[in-house]
Amino acid sequence: MNDIDHPQNPLTAYRSLDGHYETFLAELLEVFLAVKRCLRPNGYLVVNAANIRAGGSLTPLAWDIASAVRSHLAFRAATYLHWDIPPPLVSGDYCLVFQKAGVPTGAPG
C-alpha cells in the first residue's frame, strides 16, 4: 500500500475500498503485536517490507513499519534485498529484524 491515492485495502485481499495508509499501518502493528505475544524471550520477528514508488511519489512503507514496530520490539537489522530485476513499484526491499526482550536475570522463566 502507498500513502497516496490507494483506496484498496490490502488487509482484505484488496476486496474493499476502505484503505487508508495510517489505518493500514496501525492494523499491521496489531498483527505484529499478536506475533510478539507468541515469541519466546529473545525471539525474533523478521518482516519483509518494501518502500513503494507510485504516482511520482515515494512511500517509505518499510521505514514506517520499522518505526511502528521498534516501539515494541528491539530493532536489530535491516537487510537490503537485491533483485536481479526489481519490481517496477519497489524502491527498496528489506528484511527488517526485531527481537523480543529476554527474561530478566533472576525472574521466573
C-alpha positions as CSV (number, residue, x, y, z in Angstrom):
1,M,0.0,0.0,0.0
2,N,1.2,3.5,-0.7
3,D,0.2,6.7,1.1
4,I,-1.4,8.4,-1.9
5,D,-4.5,7.5,-4.0
6,H,-4.8,3.9,-2.9
7,P,-8.3,3.0,-1.7
8,Q,-8.0,-0.8,-2.0
9,N,-7.4,-2.4,1.4
10,P,-4.6,-5.0,1.2
11,L,-5.7,-6.5,4.6
12,T,-9.0,-7.5,2.9
13,A,-7.2,-9.0,-0.1
14,Y,-8.0,-5.8,-2.0
15,R,-11.7,-6.6,-2.0
16,S,-12.8,-3.4,-0.2
17,L,-12.2,0.2,-0.9
18,D,-11.6,1.3,2.7
19,G,-7.8,1.6,2.5
20,H,-6.2,4.4,4.5
21,Y,-2.4,4.4,4.9
22,E,-2.3,5.4,8.6
23,T,-5.1,2.8,9.4
24,F,-3.2,0.2,7.4
25,L,0.0,0.8,9.5
26,A,-2.0,0.7,12.7
27,E,-3.6,-2.6,11.7
28,L,-0.2,-4.1,10.6
29,L,1.2,-3.1,14.0
30,E,-1.7,-5.1,15.7
31,V,-0.7,-8.1,13.6
32,F,3.0,-7.8,14.7
33,L,2.0,-7.3,18.4
34,A,0.0,-10.6,18.2
35,V,3.1,-12.3,16.8
36,K,5.1,-10.7,19.6
37,R,2.9,-12.4,22.2
38,C,3.8,-15.7,20.6
39,L,7.6,-15.1,20.6
40,R,9.8,-16.6,23.2
41,P,12.0,-14.3,25.2
42,N,14.9,-13.2,22.9
43,G,12.9,-14.5,19.9
44,Y,13.0,-12.8,16.5
45,L,10.4,-11.3,14.2
46,V,11.5,-10.8,10.6
47,V,9.3,-8.7,8.4
48,N,9.8,-8.3,4.6
49,A,8.6,-4.8,3.5
50,A,9.4,-2.5,0.6
51,N,9.4,1.2,0.1
52,I,7.0,1.9,-2.8
53,R,7.1,4.3,-5.8
54,A,3.7,5.4,-7.1
55,G,2.3,8.4,-8.8
56,G,5.7,10.2,-8.8
57,S,5.9,9.9,-5.0
58,L,7.8,7.5,-2.6
59,T,6.0,5.9,0.3
60,P,8.6,4.7,2.9
61,L,6.5,1.7,3.9
62,A,9.4,-0.3,5.1
63,W,10.7,2.5,7.3
64,D,7.2,3.3,8.6
65,I,6.7,-0.3,9.6
66,A,10.2,-0.3,11.3
67,S,9.3,2.9,13.2
68,A,6.0,1.5,14.4
69,V,7.3,-2.0,15.4
70,R,10.5,-0.7,17.1
71,S,8.4,0.9,19.8
72,H,7.5,-2.6,20.9
73,L,10.5,-4.8,19.8
74,A,14.2,-4.0,19.6
75,F,15.2,-3.2,16.0
76,R,18.3,-5.4,15.2
77,A,18.9,-5.1,11.5
78,A,17.7,-4.2,8.0
79,T,18.9,-6.4,5.2
80,Y,18.5,-5.0,1.7
81,L,17.2,-7.5,-0.8
82,H,18.8,-7.1,-4.2
83,W,16.5,-8.1,-7.1
84,D,18.1,-9.1,-10.4
85,I,15.1,-7.3,-12.0
86,P,13.3,-5.2,-9.4
87,P,9.6,-4.9,-9.5
88,P,8.7,-1.5,-11.0
89,L,7.0,0.0,-8.0
90,V,9.6,-1.1,-5.4
91,S,12.1,1.5,-4.4
92,G,13.9,-0.7,-1.8
93,D,13.0,-4.1,-0.4
94,Y,14.2,-5.1,3.1
95,C,14.1,-7.8,5.7
96,L,13.6,-6.0,9.0
97,V,14.8,-7.9,12.0
98,F,13.3,-7.3,15.5
99,Q,13.9,-9.0,18.8
100,K,11.7,-9.5,21.9
101,A,13.3,-8.7,25.2
102,G,14.6,-11.6,27.2
103,V,13.5,-12.6,30.7
104,P,15.4,-10.5,33.3
105,T,18.0,-12.3,35.3
106,G,16.5,-14.0,38.4
107,A,13.0,-13.7,37.1
108,P,10.8,-16.8,36.8
109,G,11.0,-18.2,33.3
